[in-house]
Amino acid sequence: MNRMIVSLALMFAFATVSHAGSKTEIATPAFDKMVAQQMVNNSIQRFEIADGVSVEDAVQSMQLRSNMLNFKLVADLPLSEQVKSMGEDANYMRILAFCDALIAKKMVDYNIIFAGFLPCRIAVVEDANGKGWIVTMNMDMMLHAVDLPEDLQPLAKKVRDTIYSIVDAGVNGDL
């Protein structure tokens, strides 16, 4: 059942692209809204930041952990700061993107669909009550949805384990 949900999630998450002459058309498969909502919910993981750990501490911990694991921080998007600069109040919202470029290249060479997952994003947000959360893709769902050749399986697991280690550092404020 889980494999079916994962397969359906990927089918809906990535619209098929067909080329007709010089035009590119995006074809979206028909779907049931409730099923689609469940698939989206299952594709994302939310982790509550531990009491006593601020969102800034969580971000710093994740940056330090990624350095320790040699997983490059390739983007840092302070979205709440941008919203504030536009004159609106905003709870903390920051997106960090991490990547191992060599693994990314191998995954995209195998199947271009992996480009849609790159780089691995981890969001740090505060909810309406000021509680901190870390949100990222369900790496296990992604890992089990695609049949990878034997040489790519350990690389995909390394990415999963590294992202989860980075998230864990943020959740617990581990420096």
C-alpha positions as CSV (number, residue, x, y, z in Angstrom):
1,M,0.0,0.0,0.0
2,N,2.8,2.4,0.9
3,R,4.6,1.8,-2.4
4,M,1.4,2.5,-4.2
5,I,1.0,5.8,-2.4
6,V,4.6,6.7,-3.1
7,S,4.2,5.9,-6.8
8,L,1.0,7.9,-7.0
9,A,2.7,10.8,-5.2
10,L,5.5,10.9,-7.7
11,M,3.1,10.7,-10.6
12,F,1.1,13.6,-9.3
13,A,4.1,15.6,-8.2
14,F,5.8,15.6,-11.6
15,A,3.5,16.4,-14.5
16,T,4.5,14.8,-17.7
17,V,6.1,17.0,-20.3
18,S,5.4,16.4,-24.0
19,H,7.0,18.2,-26.9
20,A,4.7,19.3,-29.8
21,G,6.7,21.1,-32.4
22,S,8.2,24.1,-30.8
23,K,5.7,24.2,-27.9
24,T,6.0,22.5,-24.6
25,E,2.8,21.3,-23.1
26,I,2.4,20.2,-19.5
27,A,-0.1,17.4,-19.1
28,T,-1.5,16.9,-15.6
29,P,-3.1,13.6,-14.8
30,A,-6.6,13.6,-13.3
31,F,-6.7,13.0,-9.6
32,D,-8.8,12.9,-6.5
33,K,-8.2,15.9,-4.3
34,M,-8.3,14.0,-1.1
35,V,-5.8,11.4,-2.4
36,A,-3.5,14.2,-3.6
37,Q,-3.7,16.0,-0.2
38,Q,-2.7,12.7,1.5
39,M,0.2,12.2,-0.9
40,V,1.5,15.7,-0.3
41,N,1.2,15.2,3.5
42,N,3.1,11.9,3.3
43,S,5.9,13.5,1.2
44,I,6.8,16.0,3.9
45,Q,8.1,15.5,7.4
46,R,7.7,18.0,10.2
47,F,9.9,18.0,13.3
48,E,9.2,20.2,16.4
49,I,12.2,22.0,17.6
50,A,13.1,21.1,21.2
51,D,12.1,23.4,24.0
52,G,14.9,25.8,24.8
53,V,16.3,25.7,21.2
54,S,15.6,28.9,19.2
55,V,15.1,28.9,15.5
56,E,18.4,30.7,15.1
57,D,20.1,28.0,17.2
58,A,18.5,25.3,15.0
59,V,19.8,27.0,11.9
60,Q,23.3,27.4,13.3
61,S,23.3,23.8,14.4
62,M,22.3,22.6,11.0
63,Q,25.0,24.7,9.3
64,L,27.6,23.3,11.6
65,R,26.4,19.7,11.2
66,S,26.4,20.1,7.4
67,N,30.0,21.3,7.5
68,M,31.0,18.4,9.7
69,L,29.5,16.0,7.2
70,N,30.9,17.8,4.2
71,F,27.5,18.5,2.8
72,K,27.5,22.0,1.2
73,L,25.0,24.7,2.1
74,V,24.2,25.9,-1.4
75,A,21.4,28.3,-0.6
76,D,20.1,30.3,2.3
77,L,16.7,32.0,1.8
78,P,15.6,34.2,4.7
79,L,12.0,34.5,3.5
80,S,10.6,36.1,6.6
81,E,13.2,38.9,6.3
82,Q,12.2,39.5,2.8
83,V,8.5,39.7,3.8
84,K,9.4,42.2,6.6
85,S,11.4,44.3,4.1
86,M,8.2,44.5,2.1
87,G,6.4,46.0,5.0
88,E,4.5,43.0,6.4
89,D,4.9,41.1,9.6
90,A,6.0,37.5,9.3
91,N,6.9,34.6,11.6
92,Y,10.4,33.2,11.1
93,M,10.7,31.4,7.8
94,R,14.0,30.4,6.4
95,I,14.9,27.8,3.7
96,L,18.3,26.2,3.7
97,A,19.4,24.1,0.8
98,F,22.1,21.4,1.1
99,C,23.8,19.4,-1.6
100,D,26.6,17.0,-2.5
101,A,27.2,18.0,-6.1
102,L,28.9,14.8,-7.1
103,I,26.0,12.6,-5.8
104,A,23.5,15.0,-7.4
105,K,25.2,14.7,-10.8
106,K,25.1,10.9,-10.6
107,M,21.4,10.8,-9.6
108,V,20.4,13.2,-12.4
109,D,22.5,11.3,-14.9
110,Y,20.6,8.2,-13.9
111,N,17.1,9.8,-14.0
112,I,16.4,13.5,-14.8
113,I,13.5,13.4,-12.3
114,F,16.0,13.8,-9.5
115,A,16.7,17.3,-10.6
116,G,13.3,18.3,-9.2
117,F,14.5,17.3,-5.7
118,L,17.7,19.3,-5.9
119,P,19.1,20.7,-3.8
120,C,17.7,19.1,-0.6
121,R,15.7,21.7,1.2
122,I,15.1,22.1,4.9
123,A,12.8,24.8,6.1
124,V,12.9,26.4,9.6
125,V,9.7,28.1,10.5
126,E,7.7,29.4,13.5
127,D,4.0,28.6,13.6
128,A,1.3,31.1,14.7
129,N,2.1,30.3,18.4
130,G,5.8,31.0,17.9
131,K,6.8,27.3,18.1
132,G,9.8,26.4,15.9
133,W,9.5,23.6,13.3
134,I,11.9,22.0,10.8
135,V,10.2,20.8,7.6
136,T,11.8,18.7,4.9
137,M,11.0,16.1,2.3
138,N,10.3,12.6,3.4
139,M,13.6,11.1,2.3
140,D,12.5,7.5,2.8
141,M,9.5,8.0,0.6
142,M,11.7,9.4,-2.1
143,L,14.3,6.6,-1.7
144,H,11.8,3.8,-1.9
145,A,9.7,5.2,-4.8
146,V,12.5,4.7,-7.4
147,D,14.3,1.5,-8.3
148,L,17.9,2.6,-8.2
149,P,20.8,0.5,-9.5
150,E,23.1,-1.0,-6.9
151,D,25.8,1.6,-7.4
152,L,23.4,4.5,-6.6
153,Q,21.6,2.9,-3.6
154,P,24.4,3.7,-1.1
155,L,24.7,7.2,-2.4
156,A,21.0,7.8,-2.0
157,K,21.1,6.4,1.5
158,K,24.0,8.6,2.3
159,V,22.0,11.7,1.2
160,R,19.0,10.5,3.3
161,D,21.2,9.9,6.4
162,T,23.0,13.2,6.0
163,I,19.8,15.2,5.7
164,Y,18.3,13.5,8.7
165,S,21.4,14.1,10.7
166,I,21.3,17.8,9.8
167,V,17.6,17.9,10.8
168,D,18.4,16.2,14.0
169,A,21.1,18.7,14.9
170,G,18.6,21.5,14.3
171,V,15.8,19.9,16.3
172,N,18.0,19.4,19.3
173,G,20.3,22.4,18.9
174,D,23.4,20.2,18.8
175,L,26.5,22.2,18.1
